[in-house]
Amino acid sequence: MPTAKAVMHGAVSIVNAIATGKGATLGISLNVVSIIEATPGSGLVFENKESSLSSRLIKSVIEKAMPKNDLEKYKLRISLKSEIPSGYGLKSSSAISSVISLACAKLFRPQINDLEVLRHGVEASIESKVSITGAFDDACACYFGGFAVTDNHNLKIVKSEKAPEDLSAIIFIPRSRKRGNVNKLKILEGVFAQAWSLASNSDYWNAMLLNGLATSTILNSDPRILTDLLEAGALAASVSGNGPSIAAIAKKGNVSNVKKAFLSHDGQVMISDINNKKAEVYEM
């Protein structure tokens, strides 16, 4: 019976989309791999212990991505391996919804285009309450790699371009998972609109920094860490997603200096290359 394997990457935020419905993101090389095997029958079997949140999300994606009559004819065995820590603003749920959608498309709807693959994941994210805006910006950076600037409400890619290859993301995962109230981001709607406008003109580092200053004040991060990171040689830094992780982007030669700026804070640091590669899928 047919089996598909799909590989999707993670991303970090350039501009948070919650306040305006418009966002910008940058692909990183941490990945999620999904293998879906279809056999006659019905129902879903999860190979790994998934959280109830992601199994709900996966089920919702599959219901959108598979034609109804195939859903009744096939039992799907789903395995998922992720390098992306979940619940820290590193786009793990966008990567998961997109990777499942892509694997299903390969098996059951090989003729559909990239945007339809993404749409199934975005709609499922809203439906299963994993995301407020559907995180189309996150899904695009996970899927296409590089920079993605999007209008999430209209599922429109405003700009998509490759990032310089000599960059790394230095990501701080704090020990405390405490997040601020994301709905309060709307108070700074004008600031986020400005950050998005910078990103849509390819001024990504100023956009990311403005986003970082705005989000950190609301989402319980200390904005002073951002200036420490810049001083250490980062091009830009920001809370990623709704936090609590903080991502700094630096040239490879400055990575160890930037990493040191995080050392006085309680948590762990991950280093990831920037990813410019599109998601891949193939039949096994």
N, C-alpha and C positions, 0 to 999 in steps of 0.2 A: 504493500500500500504506500501511497505517496508520503514523503516526509520532507519538510522544509526547514532550513536553518537560516536565521536572520541575525545580523549583527548591527547594533545601533550604538551611538556614542552619547555621552552626557554633554552638559553645557553649563556655562555660568552666566549670570545676568549682566547685561550692560545697562538696560533700563527696565525697571519693574513695570508691568502692564496693568496692575490692579487699579491705579488711580484714573487712568485715561483710556484703558482698553487698547493701548498701543505699547509695544515692547521691543526690546532689542537684546540679543543674546550672542554668545560666542561658543562654538563647539570645542570640547576638550576630549582627550583620547580615552578616558575611562569608559569601559563599554558594558553593554548588556547583550547577552547571547540567548536567543530562544530557539528551541527545536520543537516543532509541532508535528506529531505523527497522526495521520488519519487512518482509522480502521472501521470496518462496517460496524454499525451499532449507533448508540447515541450517548450524549453526556460528555462531561469534561473530567479528565483525571490529571491532578497536579502531581508532578514527580517530586517537586521540592516543597517543603513546608513554607507556604506563602502566608503573609499576614492576611487577615480577612479583608483589609482594604485593597491590597493588590489583587486578591482573587476575585473580589467584586468588580474591580476595574477590568480585569482580563475577560471575565464573563461578558461584561457589557461591550467590550471591543469586539469579541467574537460574534456576538449577536448582530452587530452592525456590519462586520467585515465579511460574514459568510452568507451566501444566498440561503433563504429559509429552507428550501427543500434539501439542501446539503446538510444543514444543521440536524435534520431529522434522520439523515442516512448514516452519518459518521460519528464515531466516538473519537474525541481528540485527546491525545496524551501530550501534556505541555510541560516542557522543562525550561527553566529560566535560571541563568547564571548572571549575577550583576556585580561589577566592581564599584558601583556608585552607591555610597551610603545613602539610605533613604531617610527622608524627613529632615533634611538639612538645607534644602533650597538648591540642590545640585541636579535637578530635573530628572530624578530617577523615575517618577511616575510618567512623565512625557516619554522618556526612553522606553519604558515598559509598554505603554499603550501603543506607541509607534512600532515597536519591534514585533508585537503580536499581530498588529494590523498588517504589517508587511509580509509576515510568514503566511498568514491566512490568504492574502491576496495572491501570493505565489501559488498556493495550492488550489484555490477555488475561483479566483478572478484575475487571471494573469494579464488581462487586457486593460485593467484600470490604471490611471496615471498616478503620479506621486501625490498630487494634491488630494485626490480621493482617499488614498491610503492614510494621509495625515488627518483628513476630515473625520474618518471613522474613529481615530484615536482621540481627537479633540472633543467630539460629541460624547464619547463614552466618558471622558474625564469630567465633563460638566454633569452628565447624568449621574455618575457614581460619586459626585461631590468631592472629587479629588482636587479639582481646580475651580476657581471662581470664574476665570475668563476662558477656560479651555486650554490656556497656555499654548496657543498656536505659535507664538514666538519661540518658546522652548522646543516645541516639536520640530520646528524648522531647523534650528541649530543642531539638534540631535540627528536629524535626518540628512541634511545637506552638508553639515560641517561649516566652518568659517563663521562669518558674521551674518546674522539674520535680523533685519529690521522689518517689523510687521504691524499690520492693523488687525488685531485679533478679532474684533467684532465682525469684520467683513471677510475674515480668512484671506487676507491679501498680503502678499510679500512685497514690501516697498523696496527693499534692497537686499541682495544676497551676494556676498563677495568673499573671496579667500582672505585669510589672515596671513600676516608674515610668518614664515616657517620657523624663525629663530626665537619664538616666544614660548614661555611656559606659564601655566597657571599654578600659583602657590595657594593652596586651599587650607584654611584653618577650620577644623571641626571642633567647636567648643565642647567641653564636658557637659555643660548645662544646655538642655534643649529648650530653654525658655525663649518664647517668642513674644513680641509685643502684639498689639491688636492691629491686624492687617487692614481692617476697615478704616482705620485712622489715616492710612496713606492718602486717602482722598482729600484730606485737609490740604495737602501740598500738591494738589492737582496741577497748578500752574508751573511748579518747579519740575515735575515729571514731564510735562508737555515740552518744556524747554530742553530737558535732557534728551527727549526723544527726537526733537528737532536737530540737535547736535549729531545724534547717531545717524539720522537720515541723510546728513551731509558728510558722513564718514568720519566725523570727529569723535571717534569712539572713546578715546581715553578721557576727554573732558566730560562726555556723556556719562561714562561709568562713575567718574568721581562725583559728579553732581548727584547722581542716583545714590551713591554711597553715603554722601552727607545727609541727603533727605531721608533715606530709609533707616540709617543707624539711629537717628534721633527718635524715631517712632518705634523701631523694632528692638529696643533694648540693647543695642551694641554701643560701645564707646566710640564716638566719632574720632577721638584722638588717635586711635590705632591706624586710621587711614593716613594721617599725616606722617606717622612713624614709618609706614610702609613706603610712602613716596620718598621720604628722606633716605630710606635704605636702598632706593633705586628702582622701585616699582613704577611702571608707566601709568597705572591706574589701580584702584582697589575699590571694592564695594561689598556690602552685604549681598549674598547671592540669593535670588528668589525672595522668599519671605524669611530667610535666615533659618537657623542662626549661623550658618557658615559664612565666612568672609573669604572672598577670592581676590588675590592680587595678580596682575599680569606683569611679567618682567621679561627682559631679554635673558637668554639662557645664562649668560655670563654673570648676571646679577642675582640669580636664584638663591644662592646660599646666604647672601646678605639679607635679602627680603625675608627668607625663612627665619633668620635670627630675630627679626622684629616681632615674630609671633611667640618667641620662646618664653617670654615672661607671662604669657597667658595660659590659662588652664585648658588643655585640650591637645589634639594631635594635628600634625601638618601633613598634607598629602601634596605631592608634586605631580602634575600631569602636563604632558605636551598639549599644544593646541591641535585640534583636529580639523583638517580641511576635506576629509574623505567622506563621500556620500555613503549612506547605509548600504549594506550588501545583503543579498538573499540568494539562496540557491537550493535546488532539490538535491536530496541526498540519495 
